[in-house]
């Protein structure tokens, strides 16, 4: 069954917030199984991520400060899909801004829900190859605090297994890409 084919019935809107990158809503709902209750959801336009790999087989990652977690996470470059923008366009811009690399070969890895218990965000994952280090990369966004990190697939997998702070989308993207790269 496809996602988004069984919407609940909205019995009563309870709250709505329009934020910078997402909206939040709380509603009294009737679910497809007939149960009723109050549920809330983060509505997000989606995100695009790249698993960039250099010609010598190293992953290009970013160590990025994340205010909600009060620390830095190791992640693959990613960004929020803008209104009326295709995810492929989003990630081509984001990889250059966040890492200073441009990819000349792209392959879609797939898409997946990020946190379906409370958000409708879908992540669109791409493999980025044939990388070129840009002489003059675009400026990072004002709120970005990012350091570029190169790791072999073995080093990154070891970091995952050791429990280093790595976000879920990057772990998922790593295993999606590894299936293709082996």
N, C-alpha and C positions, 0 to 999 in steps of 0.2 A: 504494500500500500504506500502511496506517495505521501510525503509530508504535506501538511496544510490542506488536507481533504476532509477533515472532520472538525470544523470550527465549533466551539461551544456556543450556546445561546447566551447572549448578554441579557441578564435579567434587570440589572441596575448598575449604571456607572457609579463608582464610589470616589475615585480620585484620578487626576491626570496631571502630569508634570512634563513640560517640554524642555529638555536639557540641551546642552551644546552638541552632543554626539548621539543622543538617544532620547527616547521618551519613556515615561514610566506610567503605567496605568494599573488601577485596582478596580475590579468589577465583581459583582455578584453574578455567578455563572451557573448554567446548567450544562454539565458535561454530557458527551454522547451516551454514557451509561445511565444517565438520569439523575446522578447525584448533583446536589446544589451546594454552593458555598462561595466564600469570598477568596479570590485569587488575584495575585498581582504579577505583573510581567514587565520586564525591560524590553522595549521595542527598539531594535537596533537595525540600521540599514545593511549590516553585513561587513565583513572584513575580508581583505585579500592578503595572502601571505606568500612569500617565496622561500624556497629551499635553494639558496644559491650555492653552487659548487664551482670552485676554481678549476682551471685546466690541470692542475697537479693534484686534484682530488680532495681539496679542503673545503669544508663548509664555511660560509661567511655568516657569522652571527652577530648579534648586537647584545651588549650588556646595557640594559636600560633601567633607569630609575622609574619605579612605579609607586606613586603616592599612596594608593589604596593599600598596598602591602608594606609600605614604609621601608622599601629597599630595592635592590637591583636584581633583575631577572635576566637570565640568559635566554635569548629568543632569536628566532629567525625574523628578518624584517617583515613588517606588516603595516597595514593601515586601514582606516575606515573607508568604505566605499561611499563616495560622495553621491548626492542626488543625481539621478540620470547618468551615472557613470558605470561603465562596465568594469568588473573586477580586474580584468587584464590591464586596463588603463591605470587603475589605482596602483597596482603592484609595480608597474614599470616606473611610476613616479616615486613611490615609496622606497624602492631598493636603491635608487640613486641618492635620494635625500638622506637615508639612514646609514648607508654603507659606503657611498662614493663609487659604487660599481654600476656598470650598465651590462645587462645580459643581452646577448644576440641570439640566443636559442631558448625558447620557452616551450614548456609542455604542461598541460593541465594534469594535476595529480588527482583532483576530486574536490568534493565539498562535504562539509559535515557541520552539524549543530555544535555550538561551543558549550553551552550550559542550558540544556532544554528544560530544566526544572524551574527556571525563572526568567529565561530570555529566549527570544526568537532569532538571535544572531546566528548567521550561517557564515562559516569561513570557507573561502575559495582558495585552494592551495595549488601552487604552481612550482615546477622545477625550473630553475634558472641556470643556464649553462653558457659556455663561451663568454666568460666575464671579461670586461675591460675596466681597468681602474681609471676613473676619470681624473683628468688633470685639474679641472675646476668643477667639483661637484656642486649641486644646488645647496643652498642654505637649509639647515635643519629647521624644523618648526621651533618657535620660541620656547615652548615648554618641554622640548626633548633634551634629555641628558643621556647621551648615547656614546658608547665606546665600541668600536668594531673589533671582533675577535675571530680569528681563524682557528679551526679545529679539524682534525681528521675525523672521519666517521667513527673510528674506534674510540677516540678521545671523547667525542660527544656522547656516544652510547655509554661509556664509562661514567660520565658526569650524570647522565640520567639515572643509571643504576645506583650511583652513590648518593642519590637524593639531593643533588645540588639544586638551587632554586632555578627551575626551568618551567616555563609555562606549558600548559597542556597542548595548545595548538602546535607548538614547536616539536613536542614529543610525537604527536600524531603525524605531523608533516615529515619528520625524520623517518618514521617507519613506512610511510607511504612512498617516499623517495627511495629508500633502501631497497624496496622490492623491485624497483625499476633499474637501479644502478648496479645490482649484483649480476 
